Amino acid sequence: MPELISGGITLMVMGMSTVFLFLALLVVMTRLLSWLLSKLPEAKAAADNSQNSASSEQQNMLEVAVVAAAVTKAHGR
């Protein structure tokens, strides 16, 4: 009987250690990816922001026109 309990405790410790190591690796990789992604978009966002401000407004106006046309056609006015 003590051999069975000892084997169970060993299996439990190995399983808990595996889960702990996997979760620790997951936290490290998530933080690393977050750090990398926080560095990349800064330069790209500044360039895109100046170029897309005018086209974004035109896109919004186009969407409003399309929705208005669809509503008008749907209601048959």
N, C-alpha and C positions, 0 to 999 in steps of 0.2 A: 504494500500500500504506500509506504513512503516514497518508493521509486516513482509511482504514478503521480503523486503530488509534486515531487521534485521535477518531473518531466513537464507537468502542467505549468508550474511556475516558470520554468525555463522558456517554454513556448510563449507564455504571456509576456515575459520581459522582452523576448526577441520581437514579438509582434508590436508591442508598445514602442520599442526603440525604432523599429522600421517606420511606423506612423509618425513619430516625432521627427525623425530625420527627413522624411518626405515633406512634412509641413514646414520645417525650417528651410529646406531648399526652395519650397514654393514661395515663402515670404521673401527670401533673398532674391530670387529671380523676378518677383513682382516689383520689388523696390528698384532693382537694376533696370528693368524695362521702363518703369516710371521715370527714373532719372534720365535715361537715354532719350525718351520721348519728350521730356521737358526741355531738353537741349536743342532738339532738331527744329521744332516749328517756329521758334522765335524769329529767325532770319526770314524764313519763308512767309510767315504771317505778315510781317511788315511789308514785304514786297507785294503780296497778294492783296493786302488791305487797300493800298493806294490804287491799284489797278481795278479792283472789283467794286469800288464804291459806286461808280457811274453805271457799270453794267448790272449791278445788283438792283439799282433803282429801276432801270429799264426792264429787268426781268420781273420785278414786282408789278409794274404797270401792265406788262403783257399778261401776267397771271390774272390780274383783276379783269382785264378785258375778256379773257377766255372764259372766266367764271361768269361774268355778266352776260356774255353771248349764250352760254349754256343755260343759264336761268331763264333768259328771254325766250329761247327756243322751247324749253321744257314747259313754260307756262303759256306758250302760244300767243304772246302779245305782239 
